[in-house]
């Protein structure tokens, strides 16, 4: 990929730039908890975005998306926002840096990636993080890593129409090879946990479907959680996010919020605790408990938060039938992947059955991505 980028960059711009990369991510557990002030447990993966970039001495940006064979130019004013959705991520990063007082100039860039699109592995965060990290380096801005993550998050909010939490960008910026990261999304405290499970493999099964209602449904669920937290806050003023509430406090307001808002909040409160339970289990080397909690998360996402779909529920059922230790929908939902913790001895049989059964039911095989926990945003030599 790097050589293809280099060849195109030289063809377009006549010489070489500098290389930067950032990663997609998986999240072992802790889904839809980040914007509720809870805990998440992600790690960067060995699939991401690579970009070659150089300042060009102008006030214009020229970016070429190699995978799409598409080039876009834009300036730095709000009215210069590009039409292409992928280019809005780069434009948004530039605008968010400028809003924070960062002095950047025009630049040329060519980028490509191998994060599967629509698989819930945060290709958009990888793109944002690559450019935020690169511009910080190239223009000597001195932005700290948390702010780089927030720049990516604000790009999603203000230029891409998704009110995401901080997890995806955090994992893409802070990722560390061989480690998962427990992030407290309320305090922004974090802790690395070594993750090298001997005798197990971590694998994603990509349903290769993405249902179109994802963005609007995501925003509606966030609004549900905010309404539930506001109702609880009337009795318990210290509750800033759902993360601050116990199930018994939610039950106090069961009759004053909608049944739907109650279910959404119930899932989030339970999921916050599951992250802590999984961290404790990992410190004991207890991967069976980790797996049990993954199945509980899938049930909650399917029945309470209602962000699964027929294809993902089917893959989860196959995992149970094959004796897979843990399995759940990963990411925002409505398509994408399941993440599976599989004993080595069961791996081949599980993958074979999942491919055959899924194809028979839905007409195509799921894609298979073995996961290697890797580094996040960085400059490449």
Buried (B, 14 or more C-beta within 10 A) or exposed (E): BEEEBBEBBBEEBEEEBBBBBBBBBBBBBBBBBBBBBBBBBBBBBBBBBBBBBBBBEEEBBBBBBBBEEEBBBBBBEEEBBBEBEBBBBBBBBBBBBEEEEBEBBBBBBBBBBBBBEBBBBBBBBBBBBBBBBBBBBBBEBEBEBBBBBBBBBBBBBBBBEBBBBBBBBBBBBBBBEBBBBBBBBBEEEBEBBEBEBEEBBBBBBBBBBBBEEBBEBBBEBBEBBBBBBEBBBEEBEEBEBBBBBBEEBBEBBBEEBEEBBBBBBBBBBBBBBBBBBBBEBBEEEBBEBBBBBBBBBBBBBBEBBBBBBEBBBBBBEBBEEBEBBBBBBBBBBBBBBBBBBBBEEBBEEBBEBBBEBBEEEBEEBBBBBEBEBBBBBBEEE
